Amino acid sequence: MKNIVDLFLKHKIVFKSLDEVDKSLLGTRKKIDIFKATDIKGNYFSIFKIDQKSRFLLKNAIELSDLELRLQKIVNHNFKYKNLLISKNICSKSVVYLKDRGWKIFYTHPKPN
């Protein structure tokens, strides 16, 4: 969790609360870490951290959007900011799909070519 806080601190975002969401509540067994957070300005963030060995494809982006909708229903709140933290390559179609839906993508390691 410290690396998440440090990453957002580089972008001048300070959280007053950061809580991990149990992924079994969302009905998934994927290797993903899900967080909900509130910054000091009162904005709500949903944060999805993915560490996978293969490339992140469009089908993964669609599944991620579905998980985010389920998270909104569980916590009964629409998040102002949706964030994806990823360490591997991401398909260009996935980037377009997520950015069109208001997602921000952060690379946890130097951006791969």
N, C-alpha and C positions, 0 to 999 in steps of 0.2 A: 504494500500500500504506500510505502514511503516513496517508491519510484514514481508512482502516479502523482503524488503531491508535488514532488520535485519537478516533474514534467510540466504540470500546469503552472507552477510558480515561475518557470521560465517565460511563460506567456502572460505573466502578471495576473493570474487568477488564484485567489486565496480562498480555500474552503473553510467554512466554520463547522460543517459536518460532512463526513464521508462515511457511508455505511455500505457494507457488502450485502448484496441480495442473494438469498438462497436460490440457486438455479432450479432446484426441484419444485419450487413454487411456480416457476414458469413452464414446467413440464419438459425440461431439456436435460440431456446428459452430455451435451457438448463440452469440449475443453475450452471453456470461456469463463472469465471472471466478470461479474456484473456489479456495478456500484451505482448508488444514487447519492447525490451530493447537493449541498447548498453553499453558494459562495457568500461573502460578507455583504454583498449588495442584495441578497435575497433571491437570486436567480437559481433555478433548479436545473441540475445536470443529470443526464443518464450517461454512464460510462461503461463501455464494453471493451474488455481487454482480451485479445485473441493471440495466442502463441501456437501457431500450427506450422507443420513442416512443409505443407504444400501451398501452392498459390491460392489466394483468396479470389474466388470466382463470383460471377453474377448470381448464381444460385445461392451462394453463401450470403451475399448482400440481401437477397430477398428474405432468406431465413432470419437474418439479423433484424430487418425491419419488422418482421412478424414478432420476434421476441420483444422488441421495443414496445409494440402495441400491447402485448400481454402485460408487460411491466407497467404501462400506463393504467391498465384496468386494475391490476393488483393494488397499486399504491394510490389509485384514484386521483391521479394528477397528470397533467400534460407537462412534459419537460420542455423548458425553453431551449436548452442546448442538448444535442445528441452527439456523443463523441465515440469514435472508434480508435482504440490504441492497438496497433498491429506491428508485428516485428518482421514480417516477410513480405514478399511481392504481393501486389494487389492488381487485379485485372483492370484495364482502363474503363471497361464497361461498368464495372462495379463502382469505380470512383464516380463516374457520371451519375449512376443510379442513386448512390448515397448522397452526393452533393445536391442533386435535384430535390431531395427530400429533407434537406436542412442538416445533414450530418457534417461534422468536421472530422478529418482523419489526421491522426498523429502517428508518426513512426517512432517506436520505442528504440530502434537502432538506426544507424544512418540509412537514409533512403536508398533502397536497392535500385539498380538501373533497369 
